[in-house]
Amino acid sequence: MGLCAACAHVAVTRSAKGSTFYRCRRAKTDPAYAKYPPLPVLRCPGFEPQRPPEDEVRGG
């Protein structure tokens, strides 16, 4: 899956059969991005790392 798993713009969907799909939320407003990009994505100009949960930032 490459960068998608760590991107702030990913929406992860798990099917009842156990498949996992990575949808790019940038695709909703920018046609340059594929809704379901072919994986693994190794380079993406729209990649932004996910922020850690607030409790991790505070050290707790």
C-alpha positions as CSV (number, residue, x, y, z in Angstrom):
1,M,0.0,0.0,0.0
2,G,3.0,2.3,0.3
3,L,2.3,5.9,1.4
4,C,-1.5,5.5,1.5
5,A,-1.5,3.7,4.9
6,A,0.2,6.7,6.5
7,C,-1.5,9.5,4.6
8,A,-3.9,12.0,6.3
9,H,-6.2,11.8,3.2
10,V,-6.8,8.1,3.3
11,A,-10.2,6.5,4.0
12,V,-9.9,2.8,4.8
13,T,-12.7,0.4,4.1
14,R,-12.8,-3.2,5.2
15,S,-15.3,-5.5,3.5
16,A,-17.1,-8.4,5.2
17,K,-14.9,-10.8,3.2
18,G,-11.8,-9.3,4.7
19,S,-10.6,-7.1,1.8
20,T,-9.1,-3.7,2.6
21,F,-9.6,-0.7,0.3
22,Y,-7.7,2.5,0.5
23,R,-9.6,5.5,-0.9
24,C,-8.0,8.8,-1.5
25,R,-10.2,11.6,-0.2
26,R,-8.3,14.2,-2.3
27,A,-10.0,12.6,-5.4
28,K,-13.3,14.1,-4.3
29,T,-12.1,17.6,-5.0
30,D,-9.1,17.1,-7.3
31,P,-9.4,15.0,-10.5
32,A,-5.6,14.6,-10.5
33,Y,-6.0,11.9,-7.8
34,A,-7.4,8.5,-8.4
35,K,-10.2,7.5,-6.0
36,Y,-8.7,4.1,-5.5
37,P,-5.0,4.4,-6.6
38,P,-3.1,1.4,-7.8
39,L,-1.0,0.1,-4.9
40,P,1.7,0.5,-3.8
41,V,1.8,4.3,-4.0
42,L,5.5,5.1,-3.6
43,R,5.3,8.8,-4.6
44,C,2.4,11.2,-4.2
45,P,2.5,15.0,-4.4
46,G,-0.6,15.2,-2.1
47,F,0.8,13.0,0.6
48,E,0.6,14.5,4.1
49,P,1.5,12.3,7.1
50,Q,-1.2,11.5,9.6
51,R,-0.9,13.3,12.9
52,P,-0.5,11.1,16.0
53,P,-3.4,11.0,18.4
54,E,-3.5,13.8,21.0
55,D,-2.6,11.5,23.9
56,E,0.6,10.4,22.1
57,V,1.5,14.0,21.5
58,R,1.1,14.7,25.3
59,G,3.1,11.7,26.2
60,G,0.3,9.7,27.7
